[in-house]
Amino acid sequence: MIVDSHFHIDETMLTIDEQVKLMETNGITKAALIAPFNTTMFSAEETPEGKAGLDYFRQLLLDGSPDGFNMYNALVEDRDFVLGGQHFPIYFKPDNACVEKAIARYPGKFYGWVTVNPNQPEAMREVETYLTKPGFIGVKAHPFMHQYSIKALDEAAAFCSENKKPMLIHLSAEKGSYQYLPEKYPELKVIYAHLGVPHWKNMWEYVKDKANVFLDTSSDYLTREIVAKGAGVIDYRKLIFGNDGPYGCLEFNHFDFTQKKGWIETLKIPDSHKECIFGKNFMELIS
């Protein structure tokens, strides 16, 4: 069974109906849905110059270079996500209702992450409410886009730890932020998105000795080569498959599910380990 642990809803890019069709075509049994974080953002065809720039950025992060963290920080400017010179306004009030509707529309096909922005009024009340609803499995947080310190997640983390719910977190470049929650809440299960971007250099060592920390393999921050490099040093039981769609769509209703799935399929590890990455690890985490 293949379970996509990380997929956003944005029907201006990919409709739920089309997503379900594409999942079935590509053998993906279920997906865990997340509210959108920014306005419609189609990807452009990659140019040689663009690829070279991205590869340079990724290598800086792999090296743990301050220049890489500076480039990462520049992706968020005031209230916008900035990519390729284009500005995409960020949604600061999460639309968790759209996730609830999708779960109800396709029973048994979707799980839901409830997104929290601790800077929003009534944030915890919304978390507590949604985690009682069918299909919701845990809390998604984005300190990077929503621009807050990891310590602002204390209340959500304490609640999740007490109620045995995982958290999925896209980290900011805040120094040491990846250590804070797992060490303060050792019973809390934490998934860091995109192999722990931007902290790849330190994260991949850190995760080895932390029973409650996991990494997902989603997003175009990564490449096949980076996933293979990570899988070479990270225990397969720590890795969780995801796409981060519909980001990556070149045009409306065209999302390539084969790319990130292929990153796992081509790993030089036993098939039984791939099965764990594709679904077993995640299902154990949310059970």
N, C-alpha and C positions, 0 to 999 in steps of 0.2 A: 504493500500500500504506500502511495506517495501522498504526503500531506504538505501543502505549501503553508508555512508558518507565518508568512509576511506578505500580505497583499492589500493594497489600499483600494477603496471605492472611489472612483471618479468617473461618473457616467458621461462626462463630456469627452472622455478619452476612450473608455471601454465600458459598454453596457454590461449589466449583470448577466443578462441572457447570453450575450456573446462570450462572456468569461466562462460560463458554465459549459457552453459548447466546446470551447477551446480546452478547458480542463479535461473533459471527457475524451477528446481527440488525443490528448497527450498523456492520458493515463494518470491524471492527478485526481485522487479520490475526494479530497477535501481541501479547503483553504481557510486560514484564519484571517478575517478581514479587519481593516483598520480605516478609520475616518481619513479623508484627504487632509494634507497639510498645506497645500498651496494651490493657486489657481492652475488652470489647464496648462500642461507643460509637455508638449510633444518634443521628442528628440529629433535633432537634425542628423542628416547623413554625415558620418564621420569623415573628415578630411585628413590627409597625412599630417598636416600641421596641427590639427586638433588632437589627433591621436598622440603625436609626439609630446604635446603639452600635458595631456592627461597622464601619459606614462612617466613624464618627469615628476609631476605632482605625486603620483603613487609611489615612485621610488623614494622621494623625500620622506613620505610617511613611513615607508618600510625602514628607512634609515633612522627614523626618529628625529629628523632635522627640524630645528626651529622654523626654517623657511617653509617646510611643509605645513606646520601648524598655522603659520601666518596665512598661507594660501587657503587653507581650510576655513579659517575664520572669515576670510574675505567672501566666502560663499553666502554669508548672511549679512545684509546691509540694512540697518534700521528695521523695517517691517517687511523686507523682501528677501526671497531666495534669488541669488544672482548666478546665472549659468550662461556661459558663452556670450556675455555682454547683455543678456536679456534679464529683466527684472520680473519676478513672479511673486505677487503679494502672498504673504503667509496668512493662513487662517489661525487666529489665536484662540478662538472659541471652537472646540472640537464638535463635530457633527456626529455624535455617537448614534443618533436616531437613524441615520442612513444604514448603519451596520445592522441595527436591530431589524429594520425592514427587509434587508437582504436575507437575513437568517430565517425570518418568517416566510419569505417568498419561496425559498428553496430548503425546506426542512431536511436536515441530515447532510446538507452539502457544505455548510459554512459554520465555522466558529467565529467568535468575535472578541477582539481586544477592545476594552474601553479606554479611550484616550483621555489622559489627564493633563491639564495645564494648571499647575498649582498657583499661577498668578491670577487665575480666573475666580470670580466669586462662586461659592457653592461647589467648588471642584470636587471635594471629597464626598459631598452628598450625592453627586452624580455618579462617582465611582461606586459607592455603596449601593445605589439604586440599580445600576446596570449589571453589577455582578450577581444580582438575584434573578436576572432575566435569563430565559433559555438561551443556551449556546455561548454565553460570555465566559471566557476562561481566565482572564487576567488583565493586567493594566499595561498600556503602552504609553511611554513618556519620551519627549523629545527636547531635552535641555538645550540642544544646539539651536534648533529653529525657534523655540519659544523663549530662549535667552534667559535662563536662570541657572543658579548654582545647583549642583546635585543635591545639596543639603535641603533644598526646597521640597524634595521628594520624601522627606522623613515620614510624614503622616501617611502617605500612600504606601510606602514600603512597610511600615509597621502594620498597617491594615492587611496587606497582602501576606506578610509573614504569619500573622496570627490566623488568617483564614486559608492558608496554604494555596495561595494563588501566585503564579509567576508574574514577573515583570519583563517587558521587552523595552529596551532603552537604546535610543540613538544618542550617543554621548557628544558633548561639546569637547573643546580642547582644554577645558579646565584641568589643571595639573592634579594628578592623582585621583580624579573623579571616579575612575573605574574601580578603585579600591574601597570607596566609602561605604556603599550600601552592602556589599557582600560581607564586609568585616563588621559592620554595626549590627547587621541582621543575618546571622549565620544560617538561620532556617529558611531564609528567603531565596527562592530560585530566580536567578537573574539571567536573561538572555541579552547579550549585547549585539546590536544589529551590525551587519556588514563586517563581520569578523573583528568587531571592536574599534572600527574607525573612530577617531584618527590615531588611536593608541596602539597600532599594530605591533610595533617593535617590543614594547613592554607587555602588552596584553597577552601575547601568545605564550610568554613564559609564565605570567601570572596565573593564567587559567589552569595550568597543569596541576597546581596544588590546591585548587579551590573547588570543593565538591559541589558548591552551589552556583557556579558560574558556567554559562554556555555561550556559544557564539553562533550566529546565523550566517549563512553563505549568500545572502541576498544582495542585490543592487549593482548598478554600474560603477560604483566606487571600486568594485572588484573586477578581476579578469579571471579567465581560466587559469592563468599562470599563478596568480596570487592565491587563488583557492587551493591549487595543488601545493604551493609552498606552505600555506597554513596547515593543510591536511598532513603534511610531512612531519610537522612538529607537535600538532595538537591531537590528543586522543580522539578517535572517531566518535566516542560516546559523548563528546562535548560539542559536536557539530550538528547543526539543525538546518535543513533545507528551507529556502524561501526564495521568492522572486523580487519583491518590492515593486511589482507592477501596480498600476498600469504605467508607472514611470518607465520610460524606455520605448513606449509606442512611437512609431514614426508617423502614424496617421490614425485617424479615428477607427476604432474596432480592429486594429491590427497589432496584436501583441505576440511576440515570439516566445512561447513557453519552452522551446527546445534549447535555447541558449544556456540558461542557468541550470537547467536539468542536465544538459550535457557536461557542465563543469563537474558534476558529481559522477556521472556515468563513466567519464574518462579517467577518473582517479585510479592510480595503480595500487588499489587495495582490494581485499576480498569482497565478493558480492554481498556477503553477510554484513560487512561493515557499511557498505553503501545502503543497504536496507535500513540500517539504524539511522543513518544521516537523513535518508529520504522520509522517514516517518516514525520509526520505533522510538527514537530518542524523544521526539516531541510528544508523542502520545503518552509516554511514561511521565513526562514532565507535567502534563495537564491532568493526569489521572488522579 
